Amino acid sequence: MIIGLIGFGKVSQNLVKLIQSNNIKFITSKENRSQYTIEAINRLNVETLPTFKDVADISDILISANSPFASLEVAEKYGKCSNGIYLDLNNISPETTFEIEKHVSNLVDGAIIGKIDSDNPTMYISGNDADKLLFLNDYLNVKVISDKIGDVAILKLLRSSYTKTLTAILIESYEIAKNHNLEDEFFDVISLTEGQDFKVKSMSRIKNTLNNSKRKREELTEIINSFSGQDLVMVKAALEKFNRL
Ligand SMILES: NC(=O)c1ccc[n+]([C@@H]2O[C@H](COP(=O)([O-])OP(=O)(O)OC[C@H]3O[C@@H](n4cnc5c(N)ncnc54)[C@H](OP(=O)(O)O)[C@@H]3O)[C@@H](O)[C@H]2O)c1
């Protein structure tokens, strides 16, 4: 079986490391790629073809893991060349996923959840052909959500909406605790119900949000636009909080 990769960043590199079988060959292309990507391809010794079109032509599974911004153009260019399954792993909205579906037959909507360089990530997938990827369970956790394109994209947004909204209230509570000189006690009392690692996880979330507040605001705005018909009081409040950081 041949798995073609369009994009050779952290996601693809981890898949190549995890999926090791004599029956599976990964291929990609160095066409128009940066030095960073070319070095990664060389390091992992993945076979290359001159163009991504060549890759799409012969892949049984074509994986698109490049960037949310590039995902639609990549699907337009290579979706039709591929007769196999087209697995989109980009962090994209349901709307973009539906746009991609117009250009691609055999689309599977996918997401890798959790730390990308983990030894045991979980990949959620949906779509008519999702079941055909269950064999990947030999190498990572694969969960089929449904046969509907868009379901995984919705779950991705819901997860993002939940974690970011929670981080907003966490930042606010932590600020109040600091003003009262009660930071440690604040984490201690919540750890009683949320688990011993609550402080470590919380500090990591706060730091990550403060360092990437622009991207976090953009992601919250995307959630608000995607679920515009819903009553999104909490998510909108989180965005307002992030605007003040
Ligand atoms: N990292 C995560 O934790 C994570 C988790 C789940 C999902 N995702 C999603 O998965 C996708 C890939 O993430 P990543 O972390 O692997 O990204 P990354 O490390 O930034 O790598 C992106 C790769 O895609 C290539 N690329 C960009 N545009 C391309 C195009 N038009 N044609 C072919 N290759 C292209 C880049 O090549 P150049 O170096 O030449 O630009 C690079 O090799 C993103 O959409 C991201 O949102 C990421």
The ligand as an ORCA input file, in Angstrom:
! r2SCAN-3c Opt
* xyz 0 1
  N       0.867     20.235     15.064
  C      -0.261     19.812     15.621
  O      -0.341     19.603     16.840
  C      -1.473     19.505     14.763
  C      -2.430     18.643     15.286
  C      -3.526     18.339     14.508
  C      -3.666     18.929     13.256
  N      -2.741     19.789     12.774
  C      -2.945     20.337     11.438
  O      -2.195     19.548     10.528
  C      -1.647     20.377      9.498
  C      -0.134     20.215      9.491
  O       0.365     20.586     10.764
  P       1.922     20.457     11.093
  O       2.060     20.739     12.536
  O       2.438     19.192     10.501
  O       2.473     21.698     10.242
  P       3.985     22.167     10.018
  O       4.898     21.437     10.933
  O       3.932     23.636     10.010
  O       4.299     21.650      8.527
  C       3.526     21.995      7.417
  C       4.060     21.216      6.234
  O       3.195     21.412      5.120
  C       3.992     21.862      4.019
  N       3.157     22.663      3.128
  C       2.611     23.870      3.358
  N       1.890     24.273      2.289
  C       2.007     23.281      1.366
  C       1.493     23.105      0.061
  N       0.713     24.025     -0.521
  N       1.815     21.973     -0.618
  C       2.599     21.024     -0.039
  N       3.122     21.128      1.198
  C       2.810     22.260      1.904
  C       5.128     22.613      4.652
  O       6.171     22.747      3.754
  P       7.136     24.062      3.782
  O       8.042     23.855      4.944
  O       7.818     23.999      2.466
  O       6.231     25.242      3.922
  C       5.441     21.668      5.811
  O       6.164     20.552      5.351
  C      -2.109     21.800      9.812
  O      -3.254     22.101      9.052
  C      -2.458     21.763     11.279
  O      -3.480     22.677     11.570
  C      -1.619     20.071     13.507
*
